Amino acid sequence: MNQKREQEQTELYRTIWNIANDLRGSVDGWDFKQYVLSMLFYRYISENITDYINAGEHETGDTSFDYAKLSDNEAEQARDDLVKTKGFFILPSELFDNVRKKAKEDENLNETLEHAFRNIESSAQGTESEDNFKGLFDDIDVNSSKLGNTVAKRNEKLVKLMNSIAEMKLGSYQENSIDAFGDAYEYLMGMYASNAGKSGGEYFTPQEVSELLTQIALEGKTRVNKVYDPACGSGSLLLKSAKIIGKENVRLGFFGQEINITTYNLCRINMFLHDIDFDKFDITHGDTLTEPLHWDDEPFEAIVSNPPYSVKWKGDSDPILINDPRFSPAGVLAPKSKADLAFIMHSLSWLATNGTAAIVCFPGVMYRDGAEKKIRQYLIDNNFIDCVIQLPVNLFYGTSIATCIMVLKKSKTENSTLFIDASKEFLKVTNSNKLTQDNIDNILKAYIDRKDIDHFVKLVPNGEIEKEDYNLSVSAYVEQEDLREKIDIVALNAEIEQIVAREQALREEIDKIIAEIDPPADGQEVKV
């Protein structure tokens, strides 16, 4: 990143931090994030559509044209075309900046905003983009008592929020620095996740882990058909692939499913903030394990996921699930109290023949007995596991657990599984650990080279894993380095003999000294 970009990013982060501190106390931190992100999104789509329309008019020679200055009646003529191309429509009077300019004098600002949000959502109704816009503003309640006890106080907070968002230096769409919107989003998510513990952290995978996971899933590829995340959270893993190989090289787009309604909305907002067009993503809401919503879109060439650890699911209490083609090949379902391997089986089922899935796992799934062992046996006997990577402790928000990455492939060329012990690959930052670029590079090189390295990498024939009772813990195959001091027993014994001899000589010398100072009476022994 160049120096100018770093300075812009630092300034952006400082502005966001100041907004959070400014309004701290009026709204709980994690709830307030929804207000900041929704207002950020409102500004983004307002500028996005304005710049798009203005650019078209300027190309025809009308360089003074400004969509923001049109009357609503004049703008209506372009509604249908804009909805087809951009997926939504905003009247000039309802653009972020036009609403903000009048906000301080608008006694009904809450109603003005509510009306604008509903109009934006309804502009996509009955069109291809309807699912991508429906309910996007549900999490910004402009009438919430958390903003203040009266309408006047609530509006005062909203004015302050709009002004703060307007002051963010996010660059212009034409200059291709629109990623500042994405940077702002990611900084907000990281900031709140680190402060909110599990309630926030479970929705956000740290960028360094996203980088590693996605690099593994895309290794050796410059283009893929689709990227999929069955538990997509706020979408950071999906979007990382766009950064790594370019969104234009994800030919058919980004697919994900999320069970939490708030996070589902955040994920869709995140797609727009990262300039992913409405026809290039399909994010759905629901339980992936029992109600998967992308049957018509699989298989996927790249799957990346950090599913929730050891959550409950229906399992064998639902007799239909054992016949589900995603789970039936293993002959057993993941335990009702631990759905981890259900996500693995689901991902494997929807993985393309030439694809790679990289999934973060709770460590217990690697060694527990019962149904989980039978599923591991199925995966190893059919040669679907490409690699298991042990990650360091304390990488994720809200948990200090040392998680693992399981890499799945359907078309392996060798009947072996790679094990990488990356537990020492981290930099300690305050109370947590972080993967540096060097750490990521080291792990990726080990994954690509597939060569044994003492205490770090081991390529294990699947027959040996069978002998180990299908235990997939990295520690069962990669020997830990013994950092204890090595002791030469022969030398130690010789040293002890010298010490004993020296001790005896000292005793004799002390006896002589005492005898000279205080000679014993006849027949009396000297005792030391």
C-alpha positions in Angstrom: 0.0 0.0 0.0 1.5 3.4 -0.9 2.1 6.1 1.6 -0.8 8.3 0.4 -3.3 5.4 0.6 -2.0 4.6 4.1 -2.5 8.2 5.3 -6.0 8.2 3.8 -6.9 4.9 5.5 -5.5 6.1 8.9 -7.5 9.3 8.6 -10.6 7.3 7.7 -10.1 5.0 10.7 -9.7 8.0 13.0 -12.9 9.5 11.8 -14.8 6.3 12.4 -13.3 5.9 15.9 -14.4 9.5 16.7 -18.0 8.8 15.5 -18.1 5.8 17.8 -16.8 7.8 20.8 -19.1 10.7 20.0 -22.2 8.6 20.3 -21.0 6.1 22.8 -23.5 5.6 25.6 -26.6 6.6 23.5 -26.6 3.3 21.7 -24.9 0.1 22.7 -21.7 -0.4 20.7 -22.8 -3.4 18.8 -26.2 -2.0 18.0 -24.7 1.3 17.0 -22.7 -0.4 14.3 -25.9 -1.1 12.4 -26.6 2.7 12.4 -23.1 3.6 11.1 -23.1 0.9 8.5 -26.6 1.5 7.3 -25.9 5.3 7.0 -22.6 4.5 5.3 -24.5 2.3 2.8 -27.1 5.0 2.3 -24.3 7.5 1.4 -22.6 5.0 -0.9 -25.6 4.0 -3.0 -26.6 7.7 -3.3 -23.1 8.6 -4.6 -22.9 5.5 -6.7 -26.2 6.2 -8.6 -25.5 9.9 -8.9 -22.0 9.4 -10.3 -23.3 6.7 -12.7 -26.0 9.0 -14.1 -23.7 12.1 -14.3 -21.0 10.2 -16.1 -23.4 9.1 -18.8 -24.7 12.7 -19.3 -21.2 14.2 -19.3 -20.1 11.7 -22.0 -22.9 13.1 -24.2 -21.4 16.6 -23.8 -23.6 18.0 -21.0 -20.8 18.6 -18.6 -22.9 20.8 -16.3 -25.5 18.1 -15.6 -25.9 17.1 -12.0 -28.5 14.5 -11.1 -28.7 15.7 -7.5 -30.1 19.1 -8.7 -33.0 17.6 -10.8 -36.6 17.7 -9.7 -38.1 14.3 -8.7 -40.5 14.6 -11.6 -37.7 15.0 -14.1 -35.7 12.1 -12.5 -38.7 9.7 -12.7 -38.2 9.3 -16.4 -35.0 7.3 -15.8 -36.4 5.0 -13.1 -37.0 1.9 -15.2 -33.6 2.0 -17.0 -31.8 2.6 -13.7 -33.4 -0.3 -11.9 -32.5 -2.6 -14.8 -28.8 -1.5 -14.8 -28.1 -0.6 -11.1 -30.8 -2.7 -9.4 -32.4 0.3 -7.5 -33.5 3.9 -7.9 -33.3 7.0 -5.6 -35.1 10.2 -6.2 -32.9 13.3 -6.1 -34.7 14.7 -3.0 -34.0 11.4 -1.2 -30.2 11.3 -2.0 -28.1 11.2 1.2 -26.5 14.6 0.6 -29.8 16.3 -0.2 -31.4 14.9 2.9 -28.4 15.8 5.0 -28.4 19.5 3.9 -31.9 20.0 5.2 -31.6 17.6 8.2 -30.9 20.2 10.9 -34.1 22.1 10.1 -36.2 19.0 9.3 -38.4 18.4 12.4 -39.5 15.2 10.8 -36.1 13.9 9.9 -36.9 10.5 11.3 -39.9 10.2 8.9 -37.9 11.6 6.0 -35.2 9.0 6.4 -37.7 6.2 7.0 -39.6 7.2 3.8 -36.3 7.3 1.8 -35.2 3.9 3.0 -38.5 2.3 2.1 -38.6 3.9 -1.3 -35.1 2.6 -2.1 -36.1 -0.9 -1.1 -39.4 -0.8 -3.0 -37.7 0.5 -6.1 -36.4 -3.0 -6.6 -39.7 -4.7 -5.9 -40.8 -7.1 -8.7 -37.3 -7.0 -10.4 -34.3 -9.2 -10.5 -32.6 -7.2 -7.7 -35.6 -7.5 -5.2 -34.0 -10.1 -3.0 -30.8 -8.1 -2.8 -32.5 -5.0 -1.5 -35.4 -6.3 0.5 -35.1 -5.4 4.2 -31.6 -3.9 3.8 -32.5 -0.9 6.1 -34.4 -3.0 8.7 -31.6 -2.6 11.3 -31.5 1.1 11.3 -34.5 2.1 13.5 -34.7 5.9 13.2 -37.5 5.9 15.9 -35.6 3.9 18.5 -35.6 5.2 22.1 -31.9 4.2 22.2 -31.2 7.4 20.1 -33.1 9.6 22.6 -36.3 9.9 24.6 -37.9 12.4 22.3 -38.2 12.8 18.5 -36.2 16.0 18.8 -33.3 14.2 20.6 -33.4 11.3 18.2 -33.3 13.6 15.2 -30.3 15.5 16.8 -28.4 12.2 17.0 -29.3 11.4 13.4 -28.1 14.8 12.2 -24.8 14.2 14.0 -24.5 10.8 12.5 -25.2 12.0 9.0 -22.7 14.8 9.3 -20.1 12.5 10.6 -20.6 10.0 7.7 -20.6 12.9 5.2 -17.2 14.1 6.5 -15.6 10.7 5.9 -13.1 11.1 3.1 -14.0 8.1 1.0 -12.8 9.2 -2.4 -14.9 9.4 -5.6 -16.3 6.6 -7.6 -14.6 7.7 -10.8 -11.1 7.6 -9.1 -11.6 3.9 -8.2 -10.8 4.6 -4.6 -14.3 3.5 -3.7 -12.7 0.7 -1.7 -12.5 3.2 1.1 -16.2 2.3 1.7 -15.1 -1.3 2.1 -12.2 -0.3 4.3 -14.6 1.6 6.5 -16.9 -1.4 6.7 -14.1 -3.8 7.6 -12.6 -1.5 10.2 -16.0 -1.0 11.9 -16.6 -4.8 11.9 -13.2 -5.5 13.4 -13.5 -2.7 16.0 -16.9 -3.8 17.2 -16.1 -7.5 17.0 -13.0 -7.1 19.2 -15.0 -5.2 21.7 -18.2 -7.3 21.6 -16.6 -10.7 22.2 -18.6 -13.6 20.8 -21.7 -11.6 20.1 -19.8 -9.6 17.5 -16.7 -11.8 16.7 -18.7 -14.8 15.5 -19.8 -12.7 12.5 -16.4 -11.5 11.5 -13.3 -13.5 10.5 -10.1 -11.5 11.0 -8.7 -10.3 7.7 -5.4 -12.3 8.1 -7.3 -15.6 8.6 -9.5 -14.7 5.6 -6.4 -14.1 3.5 -4.9 -17.5 4.4 -8.2 -19.4 3.9 -9.0 -17.8 0.6 -5.4 -18.2 -0.7 -5.6 -21.9 0.0 -9.0 -22.2 -1.7 -7.8 -20.3 -4.8 -4.3 -21.8 -5.0 -3.3 -22.5 -8.6 -6.3 -20.7 -10.0 -6.6 -17.3 -11.8 -10.3 -17.7 -12.5 -13.1 -19.6 -10.8 -16.8 -20.0 -11.7 -18.3 -19.2 -8.2 -17.2 -18.6 -4.6 -19.5 -20.0 -1.9 -19.7 -19.7 1.9 -22.4 -21.8 3.6 -22.2 -19.7 6.8 -21.2 -16.4 5.3 -21.6 -14.0 8.3 -20.8 -10.5 7.1 -19.2 -11.8 3.9 -15.5 -11.0 4.5 -14.4 -14.4 3.2 -16.4 -14.1 0.0 -15.0 -10.7 -0.7 -11.4 -11.7 0.1 -11.5 -13.8 -3.1 -12.5 -10.7 -5.1 -9.4 -8.9 -3.7 -7.1 -11.8 -4.4 -8.0 -12.7 -8.0 -10.2 -9.8 -8.9 -14.0 -9.7 -8.9 -14.1 -10.0 -12.7 -12.3 -13.4 -12.4 -15.2 -14.8 -10.3 -17.2 -15.4 -13.4 -20.7 -16.2 -12.1 -20.4 -14.4 -8.8 -20.5 -14.8 -5.0 -22.9 -17.1 -3.1 -23.6 -17.4 0.6 -26.2 -18.3 3.2 -26.6 -16.8 6.7 -28.9 -17.8 9.5 -28.8 -14.6 11.5 -31.1 -11.9 10.0 -29.0 -8.9 11.1 -25.8 -10.4 9.7 -27.5 -11.4 6.5 -28.4 -7.8 6.0 -24.9 -6.7 6.8 -23.5 -9.2 4.3 -25.6 -7.8 1.5 -24.6 -4.2 2.4 -21.0 -5.4 2.4 -21.4 -6.6 -1.2 -22.6 -3.3 -2.3 -20.0 -1.4 -0.3 -17.3 -3.4 -2.1 -18.9 -2.5 -5.5 -20.2 -6.0 -6.3 -23.1 -5.5 -8.6 -26.5 -6.9 -7.6 -26.4 -9.5 -10.4 -23.1 -10.8 -9.2 -24.1 -12.0 -5.7 -26.7 -14.2 -4.2 -26.9 -14.0 -0.4 -29.8 -15.9 1.2 -31.2 -16.1 4.7 -31.9 -19.4 6.4 -30.4 -22.6 8.0 -27.9 -24.0 5.5 -27.9 -27.5 7.1 -31.7 -28.1 7.0 -32.8 -25.5 4.4 -30.0 -25.0 1.9 -31.0 -22.4 -0.6 -28.5 -22.8 -3.4 -29.4 -26.3 -4.8 -29.7 -24.7 -8.3 -26.3 -23.0 -8.1 -23.9 -25.8 -6.9 -21.3 -27.0 -7.6 -18.8 -24.3 -6.5 -15.2 -24.2 -7.5 -14.1 -22.3 -4.4 -15.6 -22.7 -0.9 -14.4 -20.8 2.1 -16.1 -20.8 5.5 -15.7 -20.2 9.2 -18.9 -21.9 10.4 -20.1 -21.6 14.0 -18.3 -24.0 16.4 -20.2 -27.0 17.8 -23.7 -25.6 17.4 -26.8 -27.7 17.8 -28.8 -29.0 14.9 -31.5 -31.5 14.2 -29.2 -34.3 13.3 -30.8 -37.8 13.7 -33.9 -36.4 15.3 -35.0 -35.6 11.8 -35.3 -39.0 9.9 -35.2 -37.2 6.5 -31.7 -35.9 7.0 -30.0 -39.3 6.8 -31.3 -39.6 3.2 -30.1 -36.1 2.3 -27.6 -36.6 -0.5 -25.2 -34.2 1.3 -25.0 -36.3 4.4 -26.0 -39.9 3.4 -22.6 -40.9 1.8 -21.0 -41.0 5.3 -23.8 -43.4 6.6 -24.1 -41.3 9.7 -25.1 -37.8 10.8 -23.0 -35.4 12.8 -24.1 -35.4 16.5 -27.1 -33.2 17.4 -24.9 -31.2 19.8 -22.1 -30.7 17.4 -22.9 -29.7 13.8 -19.3 -29.0 12.7 -18.9 -32.1 10.4 -22.3 -31.5 9.0 -20.9 -28.2 7.5 -17.9 -30.2 6.2 -20.2 -32.8 4.5 -22.4 -30.1 3.1 -19.4 -28.2 1.6 -17.9 -31.4 0.2 -21.2 -32.3 -1.5 -21.4 -28.9 -3.2 -17.7 -28.7 -4.1 -16.9 -28.9 -7.8 -14.7 -31.8 -9.0 -11.9 -29.4 -9.7 -12.6 -27.2 -6.7 -11.1 -26.6 -3.2 -12.9 -26.0 0.1 -11.0 -24.4 3.0 -13.0 -24.5 6.3 -12.1 -23.4 9.8 -12.9 -26.2 12.3 -13.2 -26.6 16.0 -10.3 -28.9 17.1 -12.5 -31.5 18.8 -13.9 -32.7 15.4 -10.4 -34.0 14.6 -10.3 -36.6 17.4 -13.7 -37.2 19.0 -15.2 -40.7 18.8 -18.7 -41.9 17.8 -20.4 -40.4 14.7 -17.6 -37.9 14.1 -15.0 -40.6 13.9 -17.2 -42.5 11.3 -17.4 -39.3 9.2 -13.6 -38.8 9.4 -13.2 -42.4 8.3 -15.5 -41.7 5.3 -13.5 -38.6 4.4 -10.1 -40.4 4.6 -11.1 -43.7 3.0 -12.4 -41.7 0.0 -9.3 -39.4 -0.1 -11.3 -36.2 0.2 -9.1 -34.5 2.8 -6.2 -32.6 1.2 -4.7 -30.9 4.3 -5.2 -30.2 8.0 -3.6 -27.1 9.4 -3.3 -26.4 13.2 -3.6 -22.6 13.7 -2.3 -20.7 16.7 -4.4 -19.9 19.8 -6.2 -16.6 20.3 -6.6 -15.6 16.6 -10.3 -15.1 16.6 -12.5 -12.5 18.4 -14.3 -13.8 21.4 -12.4 -17.1 21.7 -8.9 -18.2 22.6 -9.3 -21.7 21.1 -6.6 -22.9 18.7 -8.7 -23.7 15.7 -7.8 -25.8 12.6 -8.3 -25.5 8.9 -9.6 -28.5 6.9 -8.9 -28.4 3.2 -11.1 -30.6 1.0 -10.6 -31.8 -2.6 -12.4 -34.3 -4.8 -9.7 -35.0 -7.4 -6.4 -35.6 -5.5 -3.5 -37.2 -7.2 -2.0 -38.9 -4.1 -3.6 -41.1 -1.4 -2.1 -39.0 1.4 -3.0 -36.2 3.7 -0.8 -33.2 4.5 -0.5 -32.0 8.1 0.9 -28.6 9.0 1.6 -27.4 12.5 1.2 -23.6 12.2 0.7 -23.2 16.0 3.9 -21.1 16.3 3.2 -19.0 13.2 1.9 -15.8 14.8 2.8 -12.4 16.2 1.5 -11.4 19.6 -0.4 -8.1 19.6 -1.6 -6.9 23.0 -4.0 -9.6 24.3 -4.4 -11.5 21.0 -2.3 -13.2 18.3 -2.1 -12.2 14.6 -0.9 -13.9 11.5 1.6 -11.7 9.7 2.2 -11.8 6.0 5.4 -13.8 6.6 3.3 -16.3 8.7 0.7 -16.6 5.9 3.5 -17.0 3.3 5.2 -19.8 5.3 2.0 -21.7 5.7 1.1 -21.3 2.0 4.5 -22.5 0.9 4.3 -25.6 3.1 0.8 -26.3 1.6 2.0 -25.9 -2.0 5.4 -27.7 -1.6 3.9 -30.7 0.3 7.4 -31.6 1.6 8.2 -32.9 5.1 9.8 -30.3 7.5 10.7 -31.4 11.0 8.2 -30.1 13.6 6.2 -28.3 10.9 5.0 -30.4 7.9 4.3 -34.1 7.4 2.7 -35.8 4.4 1.0 -38.9 5.8 -0.2 -41.9 3.7 -3.9 -42.5 4.5 -3.1 -46.0 5.5 -1.1 -44.6 8.5 -4.1 -42.5 9.4 -6.3 -45.6 9.4 -3.8 -47.2 11.9 -4.1 -44.1 14.1 -7.8 -44.8 14.3 -8.6 -41.9 12.0 -7.3 -39.3 14.4 -6.7 -36.1 12.4 -5.1 -34.1 15.1 -1.9 -32.5 13.7 0.0 -33.3 16.9 -0.5 -37.1 16.1 1.7 -36.8 13.0 3.9 -33.7 13.4 6.3 -34.2 16.3 6.6 -31.2 18.6 10.1 -29.8 18.8 11.6 -30.6 22.2 12.9 -27.2 23.4 14.1 -28.5 26.8 17.9 -28.3 27.4 19.7 -31.5 26.4 21.6 -33.1 29.3 24.8 -35.3 29.0 24.3 -37.9 31.7 27.9 -39.1 31.7 29.2 -35.5 32.0 26.6 -34.8 34.7 27.7 -37.9 36.8 31.4 -36.9 36.5 30.5 -33.4 37.6 28.6 -34.8 40.6 31.6 -37.0 41.5 33.8 -33.9 41.4 31.4 -32.0 43.6 31.3 -34.8 46.2 35.1 -35.1 46.2 35.4 -31.4 46.6 32.9 -31.4 49.4 34.9 -34.1 51.3 38.1 -32.2 50.9 36.4 -29.1 52.3 35.1 -31.0 55.3 38.6 -32.2 56.0 40.0 -28.7 55.8 37.3 -27.4 58.1 38.1 -30.1 60.6 41.8 -29.1 60.6 40.9 -25.4 61.1 38.6 -26.2 64.0 41.2 -28.5 65.6 43.8 -25.6 65.5 41.3 -23.1 67.0 39.9 -25.3 69.7 42.0 -28.5 70.3 39.8 -31.3 71.7 40.2 -32.7 75.2 41.8 -36.1 75.5 39.5 -38.8 74.1 36.9 -36.3 72.6 35.9 -36.4 68.9 35.6 -33.3 66.8 32.1 -33.1 65.1 31.3 -30.8 62.3 
